[in-house]
Amino acid sequence: MKARELAVPGAWEFTPEVHRDSRGAFVAHYTESEFARVTGRRLRLGQNHHSISRRGAVRGVHYADVPPGQAKVVCCTAGELLDVVVDLRVGSPTFGRWDSVVLDAHSYRAVYLEEGLGHAFIALRDGTVAAYLNSAEYNPSAEHEIDPFDPQLGLPWPSDVEYLVSDRDRGAPTLAEAERAGLLPSYEACRALNAGRRGPSGA
């Protein structure tokens, strides 16, 4: 398993070893010991789910209140997607910064993002399946969204596709509007939350 931290602190890209033979392939997207060694924390499993998307479907930018927050590991088990992580933590040195990773069903890369970070993706092929391991169950009252086309963010959506966006995401506030309304998580609250969730490495 190879790992690298993204340009947004608290987000990591994991590239697992893919075992292939005449039958097909086997891959482990997540192992607790390796995850804890790299990130210095444990991932509590609250919910597992997946989405199936047509080419051009944009999902996000989504985030949850902190506390309780929702960390997640995201991978692509069919098709291909462009995954985007955004720092939404008010007071963070990298507030508003984003990074992106292409996830597909060949490399089987996965992205981890801790509580307080925003998540979005665009499906690059029909039938794209995104699979999630979430640290907390879905709680509609604690879930929020940012406009994925906010020009202040300038997210790297490809221009050669027809975007398919939910009414919820299309009507979402910009980053500046959400900050003015006090809807975003604070950097200090996220740091305090994660201080109590360290893995065996103690990193």
Backbone as a printed PyTorch tensor [residue, N CA C, xyz], in Angstrom:
tensor([[[  0.8480,  -1.1910,   0.0000],
         [  0.0000,   0.0000,   0.0000],
         [  0.8900,   1.2500,   0.0000]],

        [[  0.6970,   2.0950,  -1.0030],
         [  1.3960,   3.3670,  -1.0450],
         [  0.4410,   4.4610,  -0.5900]],

        [[  0.9850,   5.4920,   0.0560],
         [  0.1360,   6.5670,   0.5530],
         [  0.8450,   7.9030,   0.3900]],

        [[  0.0630,   8.9370,   0.1430],
         [  0.6140,  10.2940,   0.1230],
         [ -0.4430,  11.2550,   0.6190]],

        [[ -0.0120,  12.2720,   1.3570],
         [ -0.9400,  13.2890,   1.8360],
         [ -1.2030,  14.2730,   0.7070]],

        [[ -2.4480,  14.6760,   0.5670],
         [ -2.8240,  15.6160,  -0.4700],
         [ -2.4700,  17.0430,  -0.0610]],

        [[ -2.7270,  17.9900,  -0.9520],
         [ -2.4310,  19.3890,  -0.6700],
         [ -3.3370,  19.9610,   0.4190]],

        [[ -4.3930,  19.2420,   0.7390],
         [ -5.2870,  19.6100,   1.8420],
         [ -4.9200,  18.7450,   3.0400]],

        [[ -4.3320,  19.3020,   4.0860],
         [ -3.9590,  18.4830,   5.2540],
         [ -5.1660,  17.7610,   5.8370]],

        [[ -4.9630,  16.4910,   6.1650],
         [ -6.0670,  15.6740,   6.6660],
         [ -6.7000,  14.8270,   5.5960]],

        [[ -6.1840,  14.9280,   4.3590],
         [ -6.6690,  14.1010,   3.2470],
         [ -5.4970,  13.3160,   2.6720]],

        [[ -5.7540,  12.0410,   2.3720],
         [ -4.6950,  11.1440,   1.8990],
         [ -5.1740,  10.3570,   0.6970]],

        [[ -4.2300,  10.0400,  -0.1820],
         [ -4.4760,   9.1200,  -1.2880],
         [ -3.7790,   7.7990,  -0.9730]],

        [[ -4.5160,   6.7010,  -1.0930],
         [ -3.9610,   5.3640,  -0.8780],
         [ -4.0050,   4.5970,  -2.1880]],

        [[ -2.8830,   3.9950,  -2.5570],
         [ -2.8230,   3.1500,  -3.7510],
         [ -2.5050,   1.7300,  -3.3080]],

        [[ -3.4770,   0.8270,  -3.3460],
         [ -3.2580,  -0.5290,  -2.8540],
         [ -2.5550,  -1.4090,  -3.8890]],

        [[ -2.0390,  -2.5180,  -3.4340],
         [ -1.4960,  -3.5150,  -4.3490],
         [ -2.6680,  -4.3200,  -4.9200]],

        [[ -2.6840,  -4.4580,  -6.2420],
         [ -3.7500,  -5.2010,  -6.8960],
         [ -3.1950,  -6.5610,  -7.3120]],

        [[ -3.8150,  -7.6130,  -6.8250],
         [ -3.3780,  -8.9740,  -7.1300],
         [ -4.2180,  -9.4910,  -8.2970]],

        [[ -3.5650,  -9.7330,  -9.4330],
         [ -4.2760, -10.1530, -10.6370],
         [ -3.8110, -11.5540, -11.0550]],

        [[ -4.7550, -12.3450, -11.5340],
         [ -4.4220, -13.6400, -12.1280],
         [ -5.4690, -13.9550, -13.1920]],

        [[ -5.4900, -15.1870, -13.6610],
         [ -6.3990, -15.5500, -14.7480],
         [ -7.8690, -15.4300, -14.3600]],

        [[ -8.1630, -15.4440, -13.0750],
         [ -9.5500, -15.3400, -12.6110],
         [-10.0370, -13.9080, -12.5900]],

        [[ -9.1010, -12.9440, -12.4270],
         [ -9.4720, -11.5450, -12.2780],
         [ -8.5200, -10.8310, -11.3430]],

        [[ -9.0550, -10.1870, -10.3100],
         [ -8.2180,  -9.3950,  -9.4200],
         [ -8.7790,  -9.3990,  -8.0070]],

        [[ -7.8900,  -9.1250,  -7.0450],
         [ -8.2670,  -8.9670,  -5.6340],
         [ -7.5280,  -7.7480,  -5.1110]],

        [[ -8.2470,  -6.9060,  -4.3560],
         [ -7.6300,  -5.6990,  -3.8160],
         [ -8.2550,  -5.3630,  -2.4690]],

        [[ -7.4260,  -4.8890,  -1.5400],
         [ -7.9070,  -4.4090,  -0.2360],
         [ -7.7580,  -2.8890,  -0.2140]],

        [[ -8.8830,  -2.1770,  -0.2170],
         [ -8.8380,  -0.7160,  -0.2090],
         [ -8.4520,  -0.1540,   1.1500]],

        [[ -8.7130,  -0.9080,   2.1930],
         [ -8.4910,  -0.3950,   3.5480],
         [ -8.0130,  -1.5080,   4.4540]],

        [[ -6.9160,  -1.2630,   5.1800],
         [ -6.4860,  -2.1360,   6.2640],
         [ -6.2040,  -1.2610,   7.4710]],

        [[ -6.7190,  -1.6450,   8.6060],
         [ -6.6530,  -0.8030,   9.7880],
         [ -5.2280,  -0.4530,  10.1780]],

        [[ -4.3190,  -1.4420,  10.1640],
         [ -2.9570,  -1.1850,  10.6230],
         [ -2.2410,  -0.1830,   9.7170]],

        [[ -2.3920,  -0.3350,   8.4050],
         [ -1.7310,   0.5870,   7.4810],
         [ -2.3460,   1.9730,   7.5530]],

        [[ -3.6610,   2.0210,   7.6610],
         [ -4.3490,   3.3070,   7.7830],
         [ -3.8780,   4.0520,   9.0280]],

        [[ -3.8010,   3.3520,  10.1530],
         [ -3.3660,   3.9760,  11.4040],
         [ -1.9060,   4.4000,  11.3320]],

        [[ -1.0750,   3.6020,  10.6700],
         [  0.3480,   3.9520,  10.5500],
         [  0.5190,   5.2470,   9.7700]],

        [[ -0.2500,   5.4050,   8.7020],
         [ -0.1090,   6.5630,   7.8370],
         [ -0.7550,   7.8030,   8.4320]],

        [[ -1.9960,   7.6720,   8.8950],
         [ -2.7520,   8.8430,   9.3340],
         [ -2.6160,   9.1230,  10.8250]],

        [[ -2.1660,   8.1170,  11.6060],
         [ -2.0680,   8.3010,  13.0460],
         [ -3.3960,   8.2330,  13.7600]],

        [[ -4.3990,   7.6270,  13.1540],
         [ -5.7050,   7.5370,  13.7960],
         [ -6.4340,   6.2890,  13.3370]],

        [[ -7.5390,   5.9700,  13.9980],
         [ -8.3840,   4.8450,  13.6050],
         [ -9.6380,   5.3780,  12.9270]],

        [[-10.1870,   4.5710,  12.0380],
         [-11.4320,   4.9260,  11.3780],
         [-12.5540,   4.1040,  11.9760]],

        [[-13.4620,   4.7810,  12.6440],
         [-14.6560,   4.1070,  13.1630],
         [-15.6240,   3.9340,  12.0010]],

        [[-16.1720,   2.7390,  11.8280],
         [-17.1020,   2.4900,  10.7290],
         [-18.5350,   2.7080,  11.1900]],

        [[-19.1720,   3.7370,  10.6520],
         [-20.5610,   4.0200,  10.9850],
         [-21.5200,   3.6540,   9.8790]],

        [[-21.0350,   3.7220,   8.6360],
         [-21.9050,   3.4180,   7.5000],
         [-21.0630,   3.0850,   6.2800]],

        [[-21.5370,   2.1330,   5.5000],
         [-20.9460,   1.7870,   4.2100],
         [-22.0250,   1.9510,   3.1420]],

        [[-21.7070,   2.6570,   2.0730],
         [-22.6800,   2.7770,   0.9970],
         [-21.9620,   3.0250,  -0.3230]],

        [[-22.7040,   2.9900,  -1.4150],
         [-22.1230,   3.3230,  -2.7050],
         [-23.1480,   4.0470,  -3.5590]],

        [[-22.6350,   4.7970,  -4.5500],
         [-23.4940,   5.5130,  -5.4900],
         [-23.1630,   5.0470,  -6.9070]],

        [[-24.1530,   5.0760,  -7.7810],
         [-23.9690,   4.7330,  -9.1840],
         [-24.3270,   5.9740,  -9.9970]],

        [[-23.4110,   6.3900, -10.8760],
         [-23.5780,   7.6790, -11.5540],
         [-23.3690,   7.5780, -13.0550]],

        [[-24.1320,   8.3810, -13.7910],
         [-23.9160,   8.5450, -15.2190],
         [-22.7530,   9.5060, -15.4540]],

        [[-22.1550,   9.4300, -16.6220],
         [-21.0880,  10.3600, -16.9870],
         [-21.5890,  11.7950, -16.8510]],

        [[-20.8060,  12.6250, -16.1970],
         [-21.1530,  14.0260, -15.9970],
         [-21.8630,  14.3090, -14.6960]],

        [[-22.2470,  13.2720, -13.9520],
         [-22.9070,  13.4920, -12.6580],
         [-21.9200,  14.1060, -11.6690]],

        [[-22.3160,  15.2140, -11.0810],
         [-21.5160,  15.8960, -10.0620],
         [-22.2150,  15.7150,  -8.7200]],

        [[-21.4910,  15.1960,  -7.7540],
         [-22.0340,  15.0120,  -6.4030],
         [-21.1550,  15.7780,  -5.4280]],

        [[-21.7650,  16.7300,  -4.7090],
         [-21.0100,  17.5510,  -3.7760],
         [-20.9830,  18.9930,  -4.2590]],

        [[-20.3420,  19.8170,  -3.4640],
         [-19.4120,  19.5700,  -2.3580],
         [-20.2180,  19.3520,  -1.0660]],

        [[-20.0290,  18.1870,  -0.4120],
         [-20.7740,  17.8460,   0.7900],
         [-19.8580,  17.8240,   2.0050]],

        [[-20.4470,  18.1730,   3.1520],
         [-19.7110,  18.1170,   4.4150],
         [-20.7030,  17.9930,   5.5550]],

        [[-20.1830,  17.6960,   6.7470],
         [-21.0440,  17.5090,   7.9250],
         [-20.6120,  18.4320,   9.0540]],

        [[-21.5700,  18.7430,   9.9480],
         [-21.2520,  19.5310,  11.1410],
         [-20.1670,  18.8480,  11.9570]],

        [[-19.3140,  19.6620,  12.5860],
         [-18.2970,  19.1510,  13.5160],
         [-18.4550,  19.8700,  14.8440]],

        [[-18.6980,  19.1190,  15.9640],
         [-19.0010,  17.6920,  15.9700],
         [-20.4340,  17.4180,  15.4280]],

        [[-20.7420,  16.1650,  15.0720],
         [-19.9280,  14.9590,  15.1880],
         [-18.9470,  14.7620,  14.0500]],

        [[-19.2250,  15.3650,  12.8810],
         [-18.3510,  15.1830,  11.7320],
         [-18.5200,  13.8270,  11.0810]],

        [[-17.9440,  13.7140,   9.8880],
         [-17.9850,  12.4320,   9.1820],
         [-16.7270,  12.3030,   8.3270]],

        [[-15.8180,  11.4380,   8.7720],
         [-14.6470,  11.1010,   7.9580],
         [-15.0510,  10.0150,   6.9900]],

        [[-14.3100,   9.8890,   5.8740],
         [-14.6930,   8.8750,   4.8930],
         [-13.5070,   8.4210,   4.0660]],

        [[-13.5910,   7.1640,   3.6400],
         [-12.6890,   6.6010,   2.6420],
         [-13.5260,   6.3440,   1.4030]],

        [[-13.0800,   6.8670,   0.2670],
         [-13.8390,   6.7610,  -0.9840],
         [-12.9800,   6.0540,  -2.0280]],

        [[-13.5610,   5.0770,  -2.7160],
         [-12.8740,   4.4160,  -3.8170],
         [-13.8640,   4.2160,  -4.9550]],

        [[-13.3650,   3.8280,  -6.1080],
         [-14.1920,   3.6070,  -7.2880],
         [-14.0970,   2.1440,  -7.6760]],

        [[-15.2220,   1.4480,  -7.6800],
         [-15.2190,   0.0150,  -7.9760],
         [-15.6770,  -0.3100,  -9.3930]],

        [[-16.1570,   0.7000, -10.1220],
         [-16.5130,   0.5310, -11.5360],
         [-16.4940,   1.9030, -12.1850]],

        [[-16.0000,   1.9650, -13.4230],
         [-15.9490,   3.2430, -14.1160],
         [-14.7570,   4.0840, -13.6940]],

        [[-14.9760,   5.4020, -13.6580],
         [-13.8950,   6.3420, -13.3600],
         [-14.4960,   7.6510, -12.8710]],

        [[-13.8630,   8.2700, -11.9060],
         [-14.3430,   9.5460, -11.3900],
         [-13.1770,  10.4480, -11.0220]],

        [[-13.4480,  11.7420, -11.0130],
         [-12.4950,  12.7340, -10.5140],
         [-12.9630,  13.1450,  -9.1310]],

        [[-12.1770,  12.7900,  -8.1220],
         [-12.5360,  13.0260,  -6.7240],
         [-11.8710,  14.3070,  -6.2370]],

        [[-12.6200,  15.1390,  -5.5270],
         [-12.1240,  16.4390,  -5.0830],
         [-12.3390,  16.5900,  -3.5830]],

        [[-11.2920,  17.0510,  -2.8890],
         [-11.3510,  17.3430,  -1.4590],
         [-11.1240,  18.8360,  -1.2680]],

        [[-11.9670,  19.4860,  -0.4480],
         [-11.8770,  20.9260,  -0.2280],
         [-11.7560,  21.2040,   1.2730]],

        [[-10.8390,  22.0980,   1.6390],
         [-10.6930,  22.4770,   3.0430],
         [-11.7470,  23.5320,   3.3730]],

        [[-12.7330,  23.1470,   4.1800],
         [-13.8270,  24.0410,   4.5710],
         [-13.6950,  24.5100,   6.0190]],

        [[-12.5660,  24.2350,   6.6590],
         [-12.3830,  24.5220,   8.0790],
         [-11.9810,  25.9830,   8.2760]],

        [[-12.9060,  26.7580,   8.8240],
         [-12.6420,  28.1820,   9.0420],
         [-11.5010,  28.3330,  10.0530]],

        [[-10.4780,  29.0760,   9.6570],
         [ -9.2960,  29.2470,  10.4970],
         [ -8.1410,  28.3610,  10.0910]],

        [[ -8.3890,  27.4280,   9.1890],
         [ -7.3260,  26.5500,   8.7080],
         [ -6.3460,  27.3370,   7.8510]],

        [[ -5.0510,  27.0360,   7.9480],
         [ -4.0740,  27.7090,   7.0770],
         [ -4.3220,  27.4410,   5.5950]],

        [[ -5.0460,  26.3740,   5.2900],
         [ -5.3180,  26.0410,   3.8900],
         [ -6.8080,  26.1690,   3.5610]],

        [[ -7.5200,  27.0220,   4.2860],
         [ -8.9520,  27.2100,   4.0610],
         [ -9.2080,  27.5620,   2.5960]],

        [[-10.1410,  26.8440,   1.9710],
         [-10.4980,  27.0880,   0.5800],
         [ -9.6350,  26.3600,  -0.4270]],

        [[ -8.5650,  25.7270,   0.0360],
         [ -7.7130,  24.9820,  -0.8950],
         [ -8.3600,  23.6490,  -1.2340]],

        [[ -8.1090,  23.1620,  -2.4550],
         [ -8.6300,  21.8530,  -2.8610],
         [ -7.5270,  21.0380,  -3.5150]],

        [[ -7.7590,  19.7430,  -3.6090],
         [ -6.8910,  18.8460,  -4.3480],
         [ -7.7880,  17.7880,  -4.9770]],

        [[ -7.2940,  17.1280,  -6.0230],
         [ -8.1160,  16.1510,  -6.7300],
         [ -7.3030,  14.9190,  -7.0770]],

        [[ -8.0070,  13.7880,  -7.2000],
         [ -7.4070,  12.5050,  -7.5440],
         [ -8.3600,  11.7750,  -8.4770]],

        [[ -7.8320,  11.1650,  -9.5330],
         [ -8.6470,  10.3110, -10.3900],
         [ -8.7260,   8.9270,  -9.7520]],

        [[ -9.9390,   8.4670,  -9.4960],
         [-10.1740,   7.1330,  -8.9450],
         [-10.8130,   6.2840, -10.0350]],

        [[-10.3600,   5.0300, -10.1620],
         [-10.9230,   4.1670, -11.1990],
         [-10.8510,   2.7110, -10.7660]],

        [[-11.4010,   1.8570, -11.6160],
         [-11.4580,   0.4260, -11.3120],
         [-10.2810,  -0.3270, -11.9160]],

        [[ -9.1830,   0.3820, -12.1310],
         [ -7.9470,  -0.2690, -12.5680],
         [ -6.8620,  -0.1350, -11.5100]],

        [[ -6.6160,   1.1100, -11.0740],
         [ -5.6120,   1.3360, -10.0250],
         [ -6.1920,   1.0750,  -8.6390]],

        [[ -7.5190,   1.2540,  -8.5030],
         [ -8.2180,   1.0820,  -7.2280],
         [ -7.6800,   2.0100,  -6.1380]],

        [[ -7.1900,   3.1890,  -6.5400],
         [ -6.8080,   4.1720,  -5.5300],
         [ -8.0180,   4.5330,  -4.6740]],

        [[ -7.7420,   4.9790,  -3.4580],
         [ -8.7880,   5.4410,  -2.5500],
         [ -8.3540,   6.7710,  -1.9480]],

        [[ -9.3190,   7.5760,  -1.5420],
         [ -9.0490,   8.8520,  -0.8880],
         [ -9.6790,   8.8320,   0.4930]],

        [[ -8.8940,   9.2680,   1.4850],
         [ -9.4150,   9.4390,   2.8430],
         [ -9.4690,  10.9230,   3.1430]],

        [[-10.5840,  11.3900,   3.7380],
         [-10.6710,  12.7620,   4.2080],
         [-11.2720,  12.7770,   5.6000]],

        [[-10.6330,  13.5540,   6.4680],
         [-11.0910,  13.5960,   7.8550],
         [-12.2170,  14.6040,   8.0170]],

        [[-12.7740,  14.6440,   9.2180],
         [-13.9020,  15.5080,   9.5210],
         [-13.5630,  16.9760,   9.2330]],

        [[-14.5420,  17.6910,   8.6840],
         [-14.3640,  19.1100,   8.4040],
         [-13.9810,  19.4220,   6.9730]],

        [[-13.6190,  18.3960,   6.2100],
         [-13.2660,  18.5960,   4.8110],
         [-14.4770,  18.3420,   3.9230]],

        [[-14.5520,  19.0590,   2.8200],
         [-15.6370,  18.8750,   1.8740],
         [-15.2620,  17.8640,   0.8140]],

        [[-16.2680,  17.1610,   0.2930],
         [-16.0240,  16.1180,  -0.6990],
         [-16.9680,  16.2790,  -1.8810]],

        [[-16.4000,  16.0640,  -3.0820],
         [-17.1990,  16.1080,  -4.3010],
         [-16.5340,  15.2210,  -5.3470]],

        [[-17.3140,  14.8220,  -6.3490],
         [-16.7070,  14.1400,  -7.4900],
         [-17.5760,  14.3130,  -8.7140]],

        [[-16.9660,  14.0520,  -9.8720],
         [-17.6960,  13.9850, -11.1280],
         [-17.4100,  12.6330, -11.7610]],

        [[-18.4590,  11.9790, -12.2180],
         [-18.3020,  10.6900, -12.9030],
         [-17.8070,  10.9420, -14.3220]],

        [[-16.7580,  10.2350, -14.7100],
         [-16.1650,  10.4040, -16.0320],
         [-16.6530,   9.3480, -17.0200]],

        [[-17.3880,   8.3430, -16.5310],
         [-17.9480,   7.3050, -17.4020],
         [-19.3390,   6.9370, -16.8940]],

        [[-20.1770,   6.4400, -17.7890],
         [-21.4680,   5.9070, -17.3680],
         [-21.2340,   4.6840, -16.4670]],

        [[-22.1260,   4.5000, -15.5090],
         [-22.0420,   3.3500, -14.6210],
         [-20.9080,   3.4230, -13.6220]],

        [[-20.4550,   4.6220, -13.3190],
         [-19.3820,   4.7740, -12.3270],
         [-19.9250,   4.5100, -10.9290]],

        [[-19.2320,   3.6580, -10.1850],
         [-19.6410,   3.3000,  -8.8260],
         [-18.6050,   3.8320,  -7.8330]],

        [[-19.0570,   4.6900,  -6.9370],
         [-18.2260,   5.1900,  -5.8460],
         [-18.6440,   4.4720,  -4.5690]],

        [[-17.6820,   3.8950,  -3.8570],
         [-17.9540,   3.1750,  -2.6080],
         [-17.3510,   3.9520,  -1.4480]],

        [[-18.0930,   4.0200,  -0.3450],
         [-17.7030,   4.8330,   0.7940],
         [-17.6560,   3.9970,   2.0740]],

        [[-16.6400,   4.2500,   2.8870],
         [-16.6230,   3.8430,   4.2870],
         [-16.7010,   5.1210,   5.1020]],

        [[-17.7800,   5.2950,   5.8730],
         [-18.0040,   6.5280,   6.6360],
         [-17.8690,   6.2800,   8.1270]],

        [[-17.2990,   7.2610,   8.8110],
         [-17.0970,   7.1170,  10.2530],
         [-18.3780,   7.3130,  11.0480]],

        [[-19.4070,   7.8720,  10.4210],
         [-20.6830,   8.1150,  11.1020],
         [-21.8230,   7.8590,  10.1370]],

        [[-22.9750,   7.5060,  10.6650],
         [-24.1520,   7.3070,   9.8300],
         [-24.6300,   8.6330,   9.2440]],

        [[-25.3030,   8.5410,   8.1320],
         [-25.8520,   9.7240,   7.4890],
         [-26.8760,  10.3830,   8.4030]],

        [[-26.7260,  11.6770,   8.6160],
         [-27.6210,  12.4380,   9.4710],
         [-28.0530,  13.6830,   8.7010]],

        [[-29.2280,  13.6550,   8.0840],
         [-29.6340,  14.7720,   7.2160],
         [-29.5570,  16.1360,   7.8840]],

        [[-29.8740,  16.2140,   9.1750],
         [-29.8810,  17.5170,   9.8460],
         [-28.4810,  18.0830,  10.0390]],

        [[-27.4540,  17.2340,   9.9330],
         [-26.0750,  17.6900,  10.1380],
         [-25.3030,  17.7960,   8.8300]],

        [[-25.9770,  17.5190,   7.7050],
         [-25.3090,  17.5210,   6.4060],
         [-25.5330,  18.8420,   5.6730]],

        [[-24.4870,  19.2970,   4.9810],
         [-24.5700,  20.5690,   4.2480],
         [-23.8460,  20.4390,   2.9140]],

        [[-23.9610,  21.4700,   2.0930],
         [-23.3270,  21.4530,   0.7910],
         [-22.8560,  22.8550,   0.3980]],

        [[-21.8520,  22.8830,  -0.4710],
         [-21.3150,  24.1040,  -1.0610],
         [-21.4980,  23.9840,  -2.5710]],

        [[-21.7610,  25.1040,  -3.2260],
         [-21.9310,  25.1410,  -4.6740],
         [-20.6840,  24.5570,  -5.3580]],

        [[-20.8310,  23.4440,  -6.0980],
         [-19.6560,  22.8530,  -6.7430],
         [-19.0950,  23.7070,  -7.8760]],

        [[-19.8480,  24.7290,  -8.2970],
         [-19.3830,  25.6170,  -9.3630],
         [-19.0510,  27.0190,  -8.8440]],

        [[-18.8200,  27.1200,  -7.5460],
         [-18.4150,  28.3810,  -6.9250],
         [-17.1360,  28.8790,  -7.6060]],

        [[-17.1700,  30.0440,  -8.2540],
         [-15.9630,  30.5160,  -8.9460],
         [-14.7990,  30.7990,  -8.0050]],

        [[-15.0960,  31.1020,  -6.7220],
         [-14.0090,  31.3210,  -5.7650],
         [-13.1900,  30.0510,  -5.5700]],

        [[-13.8610,  28.8890,  -5.5880],
         [-13.1490,  27.6230,  -5.4450],
         [-12.4660,  27.2140,  -6.7490]],

        [[-13.1570,  27.3830,  -7.8560],
         [-12.5890,  27.0230,  -9.1500],
         [-12.2320,  25.5490,  -9.2540]],

        [[-13.1720,  24.6910,  -8.8960],
         [-12.8960,  23.2540,  -8.9050],
         [-12.6700,  22.7550, -10.3400]],

        [[-11.8640,  21.6960, -10.4870],
         [-11.3570,  21.3120, -11.8170],
         [-12.2860,  20.4170, -12.6280]],

        [[-13.5390,  20.8230, -12.7610],
         [-14.4660,  20.0010, -13.5250],
         [-14.1110,  20.0430, -15.0090]],

        [[-14.1230,  18.9070, -15.6950],
         [-13.8400,  18.9060, -17.1340],
         [-14.9310,  19.6580, -17.8920]],

        [[-14.5470,  20.2580, -18.9830],
         [-15.4890,  21.0930, -19.7460],
         [-16.1530,  20.3460, -20.8870]],

        [[-15.7630,  19.1010, -21.1150],
         [-16.2800,  18.3620, -22.2740],
         [-17.4150,  17.4110, -21.9230]],

        [[-18.1050,  17.6660, -20.8030],
         [-19.2220,  16.8210, -20.4080],
         [-20.4360,  17.6950, -20.0970]],

        [[-21.6050,  17.0830, -20.1620],
         [-22.8320,  17.7540, -19.7310],
         [-23.0370,  17.4490, -18.2590]],

        [[-23.0440,  18.4780, -17.4140],
         [-23.1350,  18.2770, -15.9740],
         [-24.5430,  17.8540, -15.5570]],

        [[-24.6130,  16.8570, -14.6950],
         [-25.8690,  16.4010, -14.1020],
         [-25.7680,  16.6780, -12.6060]],

        [[-26.5770,  17.6070, -12.1170],
         [-26.4380,  18.0970, -10.7430],
         [-27.7990,  18.0760, -10.0650]],

        [[-27.8360,  17.6340,  -8.8030],
         [-29.0930,  17.6160,  -8.0520],
         [-29.5400,  19.0380,  -7.7350]],

        [[-30.8360,  19.2140,  -7.4830],
         [-31.3530,  20.5220,  -7.0830],
         [-30.6860,  20.9780,  -5.7870]],

        [[-30.4330,  20.0350,  -4.8880],
         [-29.7850,  20.3620,  -3.6150],
         [-28.4230,  20.9950,  -3.8370]],

        [[-27.6190,  20.3980,  -4.7030],
         [-26.2770,  20.9180,  -4.9200],
         [-26.2900,  22.1790,  -5.7800]],

        [[-27.1880,  22.2350,  -6.7470],
         [-27.2510,  23.4150,  -7.6150],
         [-27.6750,  24.6530,  -6.8310]],

        [[-28.4780,  24.4660,  -5.7980],
         [-28.9340,  25.6020,  -5.0040],
         [-28.0930,  25.8730,  -3.7680]],

        [[-26.9490,  25.2330,  -3.6540],
         [-26.1110,  25.3740,  -2.4610],
         [-25.4370,  26.7360,  -2.4200]],

        [[-25.1220,  27.2160,  -1.2150],
         [-24.4250,  28.5010,  -1.0980],
         [-22.9730,  28.4020,  -1.5570]],

        [[-22.3970,  29.5320,  -1.8860],
         [-20.9690,  29.5710,  -2.1730],
         [-20.1880,  29.4250,  -0.8650]],

        [[-18.8940,  29.2510,  -0.9760],
         [-18.0560,  29.1590,   0.2180],
         [-18.1670,  30.4210,   1.0640]],

        [[-18.1210,  31.5720,   0.4280],
         [-18.2040,  32.8340,   1.1640],
         [-19.5530,  32.9920,   1.8480]],

        [[-20.6190,  32.6210,   1.1630],
         [-21.9560,  32.7240,   1.7540],
         [-22.0970,  31.7960,   2.9490]],

        [[-21.5750,  30.5590,   2.8290],
         [-21.6530,  29.6130,   3.9420],
         [-20.8280,  30.0980,   5.1360]],

        [[-19.6880,  30.7150,   4.8630],
         [-18.8630,  31.2390,   5.9590],
         [-19.5780,  32.3820,   6.6670]],

        [[-20.1520,  33.3010,   5.8910],
         [-20.8730,  34.4290,   6.5030],
         [-22.0580,  33.9540,   7.3340]],

        [[-22.7040,  32.8700,   6.9160],
         [-23.8690,  32.3510,   7.6290],
         [-23.4780,  31.4760,   8.8190]],

        [[-22.2000,  31.2710,   9.0420],
         [-21.7430,  30.4540,  10.1710],
         [-22.0160,  28.9710,   9.9930]],

        [[-22.0560,  28.4980,   8.7440],
         [-22.4070,  27.1020,   8.4690],
         [-21.1960,  26.1740,   8.4100]],

        [[-20.0030,  26.7290,   8.3460],
         [-18.8200,  25.9040,   8.1420],
         [-18.1990,  25.4520,   9.4600]],

        [[-17.5410,  24.2990,   9.4670],
         [-16.8480,  23.8330,  10.6810],
         [-15.6220,  24.6860,  10.9650]],

        [[-15.2660,  24.7870,  12.2340],
         [-14.0690,  25.5450,  12.6000],
         [-12.8580,  24.6260,  12.6530]],

        [[-11.7150,  25.1870,  12.3320],
         [-10.4670,  24.4310,  12.3550],
         [-10.1750,  23.9160,  13.7560]],

        [[-10.4210,  24.7400,  14.7610],
         [-10.1450,  24.3390,  16.1480],
         [-11.0510,  23.1970,  16.5920]],

        [[-12.3240,  23.2280,  16.1850],
         [-13.2350,  22.1410,  16.5600],
         [-12.7870,  20.8360,  15.9160]],

        [[-12.3240,  20.9140,  14.6780],
         [-11.8460,  19.7090,  13.9920],
         [-10.5820,  19.1720,  14.6430]],

        [[ -9.6710,  20.0460,  15.0200],
         [ -8.4330,  19.6170,  15.6830],
         [ -8.7470,  18.9710,  17.0270]],

        [[ -9.6760,  19.5570,  17.7760],
         [-10.0420,  18.9940,  19.0720],
         [-10.6830,  17.6230,  18.9080]],

        [[-11.5240,  17.4720,  17.8870],
         [-12.1810,  16.1940,  17.6340],
         [-11.1580,  15.1200,  17.2890]],

        [[-10.2220,  15.4330,  16.4170],
         [ -9.2600,  14.4420,  15.9640],
         [ -8.1830,  14.1380,  16.9850]],

        [[ -7.9740,  15.0230,  17.9530],
         [ -6.9730,  14.7770,  18.9870],
         [ -7.3320,  13.5450,  19.8140]],

        [[ -8.6230,  13.2530,  19.8970],
         [ -9.0610,  12.0940,  20.6890],
         [ -9.2580,  10.8320,  19.8770]],

        [[ -8.8420,  10.8550,  18.5990],
         [ -9.0860,   9.7110,  17.7280],
         [ -7.7950,   9.2030,  17.0950]],

        [[ -6.7190,   9.2390,  17.8670],
         [ -5.4340,   8.8130,  17.3360],
         [ -5.3320,   7.3060,  17.2860]],

        [[ -4.6190,   6.8240,  16.2920],
         [ -4.3960,   5.4080,  16.1360],
         [ -3.2510,   4.9350,  17.0050]],

        [[ -2.8580,   3.6590,  16.8950],
         [ -1.8400,   3.0880,  17.7420],
         [ -0.4620,   3.7060,  17.5800]],

        [[ -0.2130,   4.3970,  16.4290],
         [  1.0830,   5.0110,  16.2500],
         [  1.2400,   6.2530,  17.1050]],

        [[  0.0670,   6.8560,  17.4910],
         [  0.0870,   8.0610,  18.2990],
         [  0.5400,   9.2820,  17.5320]],

        [[  0.5870,   9.1690,  16.2050],
         [  1.0780,  10.2650,  15.3860],
         [  0.1480,  11.4730,  15.4650]]])
